[in-house]
């Protein structure tokens, strides 16, 4: 897949094809980090904390818990 560099105000830009945006689940206003390694430009999706509303919308009425095995008592631990 190829993209062309185009003028964008006083800068230049590229358009990211929809297939890539969909695959990476990117949307307008998302933030990417950019790095240069030799002759390669690397764009990485930034981690985004979910808002309370986003977390609430994803909540399906289940709270996941797991038992943790702390091992056998070794001293005067309170059980």
SEKOLTI-562851 format. One record per residue (C-alpha): residue in three letters; x, y, z; residue number from 1. Coordinates in steps of 0.001 Angstrom, whole numbers. Example, Ala and Ser with C-alpha at 12.3 -4.5 7.8 and 13.67 -1.06 7.14 Angstrom:
// SEKOLTI-562851
ALA | 12300 | -4500 | 7800 | 1
SER | 13670 | -1060 | 7140 | 2
END
This chain:
// SEKOLTI-562851
UNK | 0 | 0 | 0 | 1
UNK | 1345 | 3443 | -867 | 2
UNK | 422 | 6913 | 324 | 3
UNK | 1521 | 10310 | -994 | 4
UNK | 2816 | 13262 | 997 | 5
UNK | 560 | 16288 | 457 | 6
UNK | 715 | 19930 | 1508 | 7
UNK | -1340 | 20701 | 4605 | 8
UNK | -1072 | 24367 | 5546 | 9
UNK | 2584 | 25085 | 6340 | 10
UNK | 3255 | 21358 | 6900 | 11
UNK | 2924 | 18151 | 4951 | 12
UNK | 777 | 15142 | 5753 | 13
UNK | -344 | 11730 | 4622 | 14
UNK | -3782 | 10166 | 4660 | 15
UNK | -4101 | 6856 | 6464 | 16
UNK | -6316 | 4420 | 4527 | 17
UNK | -9630 | 3413 | 6120 | 18
UNK | -8627 | -262 | 6245 | 19
UNK | -5678 | 599 | 8492 | 20
UNK | -7777 | 2910 | 10656 | 21
UNK | -10358 | 152 | 11115 | 22
UNK | -7720 | -2497 | 11851 | 23
UNK | -6038 | -279 | 14457 | 24
UNK | -9395 | 1000 | 15780 | 25
UNK | -8286 | 4609 | 15243 | 26
UNK | -10614 | 7569 | 14966 | 27
UNK | -10398 | 11346 | 14559 | 28
UNK | -8514 | 13035 | 17442 | 29
UNK | -6706 | 9845 | 18544 | 30
UNK | -3056 | 10437 | 19416 | 31
UNK | -181 | 8548 | 17848 | 32
UNK | 3474 | 8594 | 18839 | 33
UNK | 5953 | 8969 | 15987 | 34
UNK | 9537 | 7689 | 15835 | 35
UNK | 12189 | 7566 | 13146 | 36
UNK | 14537 | 4577 | 12866 | 37
UNK | 17015 | 4865 | 10001 | 38
UNK | 14750 | 5324 | 6941 | 39
UNK | 11530 | 4155 | 8641 | 40
UNK | 8748 | 6251 | 10186 | 41
UNK | 6939 | 4368 | 12964 | 42
UNK | 3500 | 5417 | 14201 | 43
UNK | 2222 | 3803 | 17403 | 44
UNK | -1226 | 3996 | 18921 | 45
UNK | -1059 | 5635 | 22345 | 46
UNK | -2635 | 4006 | 25388 | 47
UNK | -5787 | 5863 | 26361 | 48
UNK | -7378 | 5532 | 29771 | 49
UNK | -11107 | 4869 | 29602 | 50
UNK | -13440 | 7416 | 31107 | 51
UNK | -15831 | 6392 | 33857 | 52
UNK | -18668 | 6517 | 31314 | 53
UNK | -16763 | 4203 | 28924 | 54
UNK | -16055 | 1762 | 31750 | 55
UNK | -19675 | 1851 | 32878 | 56
UNK | -20901 | 1218 | 29329 | 57
UNK | -18619 | -1850 | 29079 | 58
UNK | -19769 | -3177 | 32474 | 59
UNK | -21927 | -6261 | 31932 | 60
UNK | -23018 | -6784 | 35552 | 61
UNK | -20127 | -9100 | 36326 | 62
UNK | -17251 | -8517 | 38679 | 63
UNK | -14354 | -10796 | 37959 | 64
UNK | -12503 | -12123 | 40945 | 65
UNK | -9947 | -14814 | 41366 | 66
UNK | -8625 | -16721 | 44339 | 67
UNK | -4960 | -16218 | 45075 | 68
UNK | -2942 | -18965 | 46696 | 69
UNK | -686 | -17331 | 49276 | 70
UNK | 803 | -20703 | 50232 | 71
UNK | 865 | -22338 | 53649 | 72
UNK | 1163 | -20175 | 56812 | 73
UNK | 4761 | -19855 | 57912 | 74
UNK | 4536 | -17862 | 61105 | 75
UNK | 1874 | -16271 | 63267 | 76
UNK | -340 | -15049 | 60409 | 77
UNK | -3966 | -14434 | 61300 | 78
UNK | -6301 | -16674 | 59332 | 79
END
